[in-house]
Amino acid sequence: MKKVVWAVVLLTWLAGIAEAAETITVAEARRMALAHNHDIKDLQENILRAEIAIQKAWATLLPEIAVTGTVTRNNKAVSIPTGTGENRTIQELWNQSVGIGGDMILFSPSSIPLIMNAHENADAVGTQSRHIEAELLHGVTSAYYAAAQAGKLVRVAEQALSRSHEQVKHAQARFNVGQGIRLDVVRAELEVAKSEKTLRESENARDQALQALGFLIGKSDGAFAVTPPEEDPKIPTGSVDQLIKDALGKRFDLKATRMNDEIARRAELQAYLSFLPVFSLQSSYDWNSAGGFSGENTSWNVMFIGRWPLFDRSLTIAQVRENRSLARTAANAQSRLAEQIDNGIRQEYLKLTQAETSLVAAKKEAELAQQTYDMVAQQFAVGLVDNLAMIDASTALVQVEQELAQQELALKLAILSLRHASGLYLTVE
């Protein structure tokens, strides 16, 4: 008896924990995914490195200043007499020198596209990051709807189990008064076993869906609950051609690809500009412990330098050819992505149309199955049909209810996929 009491207490405690499980809304799931996802954290580092690349590009035009100092042990000191009868030190035994110098590029044609590409690359990285965020939000939202619908399938299985228990009671009652046979009771008990198996499978599928969602939001144990969103996703308006046209202007990944195409073309120009001369300015101010021939310890100079590469072992020519090839590859990538977007939207549009048709049929089947079950139940209650007809009607009702739930999910996912493919991205509220 004590074991039974403790078992009841344990089940009550576990039920209390289940009821107290945290409920997460779809908006909260999106925020948690962005905060937890490691790819998003990597994107932040990519953006930072792109900003650093801008700084490095501008650094090629900034002055470089350095301080140098030397201490030299010569083999001997050297001095020469002057007209005044004094000796002037040309080289000390221990010679010290300190100097400060700088150089700055005044004109470098190839630096212009380099700097422009650095800024363009930062924009491309930021745009691509927004696309990856949108991909994550789409995946999380789809997983959330799947988890919510899996919960609905559990409730369908629970209702089926409840009906199976009722059938056992009716079959047993009729058998007890001599209006039924033992076979009817066994059949009803068999349906209970099948319903219990279906319920366990539904609960396992729900737990797997919650775990899949939990992995995306940082709760991989699945110890939380979801609630069906208050509003279902809205079907995008417009024809498929209009959706494609809008997507080609909205999609973040296509925008980033266009930027990369422009970067590649500008890099080709940069390689050509490397053939032009580069002009720079150098200056220095030095102090030397030996006065030298002038007799002064300090000196300064300013140099204007021009450098025009005439032959660099064909490296620049090779760079031009390589950048030209990269430009063609970038252009191909842009065209390929545009074609993929076109095809993807058409495919998703067809899936949506099919999902709508299937859902209408599933609703009709569910309505008819419910009517059939109700009529059979009434006839069974007055003894017009046997238990086998009741079992068949109940089984058919469960199947169409499960099919209806699956078609409802298929339609929601089809709408989400079409909106995502069309550039109608989800946002974090």
TAMOLIN-V825640 format. One record per residue. N is the residue number from 1. RES is the residue in one letter. SS is DSSP state (~ for helix, > for strand, _ for the rest). NEAR is the number of other ideal C-beta (glycine too) atoms within 8 Angstrom. D_FIRST is the distance of its C-alpha to the first C-alpha in Angstrom with 1 decimal. Layout:
# TAMOLIN-V825640
N|RES|SS|NEAR|D_FIRST  N|RES|SS|NEAR|D_FIRST
This chain:
# TAMOLIN-V825640
1|M|_|4|0.0  2|K|~|5|3.8  3|K|~|6|5.4  4|V|~|7|5.2  5|V|~|8|6.4  6|W|~|8|8.8  7|A|~|8|9.9  8|V|~|8|10.8  9|V|~|8|12.5  10|L|~|8|14.3  11|L|~|8|15.5  12|T|~|8|16.8  13|W|~|8|18.6  14|L|~|8|20.1  15|A|~|8|21.2  16|G|~|8|22.8  17|I|~|8|24.7  18|A|~|7|25.9  19|E|~|6|27.2  20|A|_|5|28.8  21|A|_|9|30.7  22|E|>|6|34.4  23|T|>|8|36.5  24|I|>|11|39.9  25|T|_|9|42.8  26|V|~|10|45.4  27|A|~|8|48.0  28|E|~|8|45.7  29|A|~|16|45.1  30|R|~|14|48.9  31|R|~|9|49.4  32|M|~|12|46.7  33|A|~|14|48.2  34|L|~|12|51.6  35|A|~|7|50.4  36|H|~|9|48.4  37|N|_|10|50.3  38|H|~|6|52.3  39|D|~|8|55.1  40|I|~|11|55.8  41|K|~|8|56.1  42|D|~|8|58.5  43|L|~|11|60.5  44|Q|~|8|61.0  45|E|~|8|62.5  46|N|~|10|64.7  47|I|~|12|66.1  48|L|~|8|66.8  49|R|~|8|68.6  50|A|~|13|70.6  51|E|~|9|71.7  52|I|~|8|72.7  53|A|~|11|74.7  54|I|~|12|76.7  55|Q|~|8|77.5  56|K|~|9|78.6  57|A|~|12|80.8  58|W|~|10|82.6  59|A|~|7|83.0  60|T|_|11|85.5  61|L|_|9|88.0  62|L|_|7|87.3  63|P|_|6|89.6  64|E|>|7|88.6  65|I|>|7|89.7  66|A|>|7|89.7  67|V|>|7|91.1  68|T|>|9|92.5  69|G|>|8|93.8  70|T|>|7|95.5  71|V|>|7|96.9  72|T|>|8|99.3  73|R|>|5|101.0  74|N|_|11|104.4  75|N|_|2|106.6  76|K|_|6|109.3  77|A|_|8|110.3  78|V|>|8|113.0  79|S|>|9|115.4  80|I|>|7|118.7  81|P|>|7|121.6  82|T|_|9|122.3  83|G|_|3|125.6  84|T|_|4|125.1  85|G|_|5|125.1  86|E|_|6|121.3  87|N|>|7|118.9  88|R|>|12|116.1  89|T|>|10|112.8  90|I|>|9|111.7  91|Q|>|10|109.0  92|E|_|10|107.4  93|L|_|7|106.1  94|W|>|9|102.7  95|N|>|13|102.5  96|Q|>|11|99.9  97|S|>|12|99.2  98|V|>|9|96.9  99|G|>|11|96.7  100|I|>|11|94.8  101|G|>|12|95.0  102|G|>|11|93.5  103|D|>|10|93.7  104|M|>|11|92.8  105|I|>|11|93.0  106|L|>|6|95.3  107|F|>|6|95.0  108|S|>|10|92.7  109|P|~|9|92.5  110|S|~|11|89.3  111|S|~|11|87.4  112|I|~|9|87.5  113|P|~|12|85.3  114|L|~|11|83.2  115|I|~|13|82.3  116|M|~|9|81.9  117|N|~|13|79.5  118|A|~|14|77.4  119|H|~|9|77.0  120|E|~|12|76.4  121|N|~|12|73.8  122|A|~|13|71.9  123|D|~|9|71.8  124|A|~|12|70.7  125|V|~|12|67.9  126|G|~|10|66.7  127|T|~|12|67.0  128|Q|~|11|65.1  129|S|~|11|62.4  130|R|~|9|62.0  131|H|~|12|61.7  132|I|~|11|58.9  133|E|~|11|57.1  134|A|~|12|57.5  135|E|~|9|56.1  136|L|~|14|53.0  137|L|~|15|52.5  138|H|~|13|52.9  139|G|~|9|50.3  140|V|~|14|47.8  141|T|~|13|48.3  142|S|~|11|48.0  143|A|~|12|44.7  144|Y|~|13|43.4  145|Y|~|14|44.3  146|A|~|13|42.6  147|A|~|14|39.4  148|A|~|12|39.5  149|Q|~|13|40.2  150|A|~|14|37.4  151|G|~|12|35.0  152|K|~|11|36.6  153|L|~|14|36.0  154|V|~|12|32.3  155|R|~|8|32.4  156|V|~|13|34.3  157|A|~|15|31.7  158|E|~|9|29.0  159|Q|~|9|31.1  160|A|~|15|31.7  161|L|~|13|28.0  162|S|~|8|27.6  163|R|~|11|30.5  164|S|~|14|29.2  165|H|~|9|26.0  166|E|~|8|28.3  167|Q|~|15|30.4  168|V|~|13|27.5  169|K|~|8|26.8  170|H|~|13|30.5  171|A|~|14|30.9  172|Q|~|10|28.1  173|A|~|8|29.5  174|R|~|12|33.0  175|F|~|13|31.9  176|N|~|6|30.2  177|V|_|6|33.5  178|G|_|5|35.6  179|Q|_|6|37.2  180|G|_|10|35.8  181|I|_|5|35.1  182|R|~|6|32.2  183|L|~|6|33.9  184|D|~|14|33.6  185|V|~|12|29.8  186|V|~|8|29.8  187|R|~|12|32.3  188|A|~|16|30.2  189|E|~|9|27.1  190|L|~|8|29.5  191|E|~|14|30.6  192|V|~|13|27.1  193|A|~|8|26.8  194|K|~|9|30.2  195|S|~|14|29.4  196|E|~|9|26.4  197|K|~|8|28.7  198|T|~|12|31.3  199|L|~|13|29.0  200|R|~|8|28.0  201|E|~|9|31.7  202|S|~|13|32.7  203|E|~|10|30.2  204|N|~|8|31.6  205|A|~|10|35.1  206|R|~|13|34.4  207|D|~|9|33.1  208|Q|~|9|36.2  209|A|~|12|38.4  210|L|~|14|36.9  211|Q|~|11|37.4  212|A|~|11|41.0  213|L|~|16|41.7  214|G|~|14|40.0  215|F|~|7|42.3  216|L|~|14|45.3  217|I|~|12|44.2  218|G|_|9|42.8  219|K|_|10|39.1  220|S|_|7|38.5  221|D|_|6|34.7  222|G|_|10|34.6  223|A|_|7|32.3  224|F|>|11|34.1  225|A|>|9|34.5  226|V|>|15|37.8  227|T|_|7|39.1  228|P|_|7|41.7  229|P|_|10|45.2  230|E|_|3|46.7  231|E|_|5|49.8  232|D|_|6|50.3  233|P|_|8|53.1  234|K|_|7|56.5  235|I|_|7|58.7  236|P|_|10|61.9  237|T|_|3|65.0  238|G|_|6|68.2  239|S|_|5|69.3  240|V|~|8|68.3  241|D|~|6|71.7  242|Q|~|8|71.4  243|L|~|14|68.0  244|I|~|13|69.6  245|K|~|8|72.6  246|D|~|11|70.4  247|A|~|14|68.1  248|L|~|10|71.2  249|G|~|7|72.0  250|K|~|9|68.4  251|R|_|11|66.6  252|F|~|13|66.2  253|D|~|9|66.3  254|L|~|13|69.6  255|K|~|9|71.1  256|A|~|13|70.2  257|T|~|12|71.8  258|R|~|9|74.9  259|M|~|13|75.1  260|N|~|12|74.8  261|D|~|13|77.5  262|E|~|9|79.8  263|I|~|13|78.9  264|A|~|14|80.0  265|R|~|10|83.2  266|R|~|12|84.0  267|A|~|13|83.3  268|E|~|13|85.9  269|L|~|9|88.4  270|Q|~|13|87.5  271|A|~|14|88.5  272|Y|~|8|91.8  273|L|~|11|92.5  274|S|_|11|92.1  275|F|_|6|95.6  276|L|_|8|97.1  277|P|_|6|98.3  278|V|>|11|96.3  279|F|>|12|98.0  280|S|>|12|96.8  281|L|>|11|98.0  282|Q|>|11|97.8  283|S|>|11|99.0  284|S|>|10|98.8  285|Y|>|10|100.0  286|D|>|12|100.6  287|W|>|9|101.7  288|N|>|12|103.2  289|S|_|9|104.3  290|A|_|10|107.5  291|G|_|9|109.9  292|G|_|9|111.1  293|F|_|5|114.4  294|S|_|6|114.0  295|G|_|7|113.4  296|E|_|7|110.5  297|N|_|7|107.0  298|T|>|8|105.3  299|S|>|8|105.6  300|W|>|8|103.9  301|N|>|6|104.1  302|V|>|7|102.9  303|M|>|7|102.8  304|F|>|7|102.4  305|I|>|8|101.1  306|G|>|8|101.1  307|R|>|8|99.5  308|W|_|7|99.9  309|P|_|8|98.2  310|L|_|3|100.6  311|F|_|5|98.7  312|D|_|6|95.2  313|R|_|4|94.9  314|S|_|7|93.8  315|L|~|7|90.5  316|T|~|11|91.0  317|I|~|7|92.0  318|A|~|8|88.9  319|Q|~|10|86.8  320|V|~|11|88.4  321|R|~|8|87.6  322|E|~|9|84.0  323|N|~|13|83.5  324|R|~|10|85.1  325|S|~|8|82.6  326|L|~|11|79.7  327|A|~|13|81.1  328|R|~|8|81.2  329|T|~|9|77.6  330|A|~|14|76.5  331|A|~|10|78.3  332|N|~|8|76.7  333|A|~|11|73.3  334|Q|~|13|74.0  335|S|~|8|75.2  336|R|~|8|72.3  337|L|~|11|69.7  338|A|~|10|71.5  339|E|~|8|71.4  340|Q|~|8|67.7  341|I|~|14|67.0  342|D|~|9|69.1  343|N|~|8|67.3  344|G|~|9|63.8  345|I|~|15|64.3  346|R|~|10|65.6  347|Q|~|8|62.6  348|E|~|12|60.1  349|Y|~|11|62.1  350|L|~|8|61.7  351|K|~|11|58.0  352|L|~|13|57.7  353|T|~|8|59.7  354|Q|~|9|57.5  355|A|~|12|54.3  356|E|~|9|55.6  357|T|~|8|56.5  358|S|~|11|53.2  359|L|~|13|51.3  360|V|~|8|53.4  361|A|~|8|52.7  362|A|~|13|49.0  363|K|~|9|48.8  364|K|~|8|50.7  365|E|~|11|48.5  366|A|~|12|45.4  367|E|~|8|47.0  368|L|~|8|47.9  369|A|~|14|44.5  370|Q|~|9|42.8  371|Q|~|8|45.4  372|T|~|11|44.9  373|Y|~|12|41.1  374|D|~|8|41.5  375|M|~|8|44.1  376|V|~|12|42.1  377|A|~|10|39.0  378|Q|~|8|41.2  379|Q|~|10|42.7  380|F|~|14|39.3  381|A|~|7|38.1  382|V|_|6|41.1  383|G|_|7|41.0  384|L|_|5|44.1  385|V|_|8|42.5  386|D|_|8|39.9  387|N|~|14|36.7  388|L|~|8|38.6  389|A|~|11|40.8  390|M|~|14|37.9  391|I|~|12|36.4  392|D|~|8|39.9  393|A|~|13|40.4  394|S|~|14|37.1  395|T|~|9|37.8  396|A|~|11|41.3  397|L|~|14|40.1  398|V|~|13|37.7  399|Q|~|9|40.5  400|V|~|12|43.1  401|E|~|13|40.7  402|Q|~|10|40.1  403|E|~|11|43.9  404|L|~|13|44.7  405|A|~|12|42.5  406|Q|~|10|44.2  407|Q|~|12|47.6  408|E|~|12|47.0  409|L|~|11|46.2  410|A|~|11|49.3  411|L|~|13|51.5  412|K|~|12|50.3  413|L|~|11|50.8  414|A|~|13|54.2  415|I|~|14|55.3  416|L|~|13|54.3  417|S|~|12|56.1  418|L|~|16|59.2  419|R|~|13|59.3  420|H|~|12|58.9  421|A|~|11|61.6  422|S|_|13|63.9  423|G|_|10|63.7  424|L|_|7|61.7  425|Y|_|10|59.4  426|L|_|9|56.2  427|T|_|5|56.3  428|V|_|7|54.1  429|E|_|4|53.8
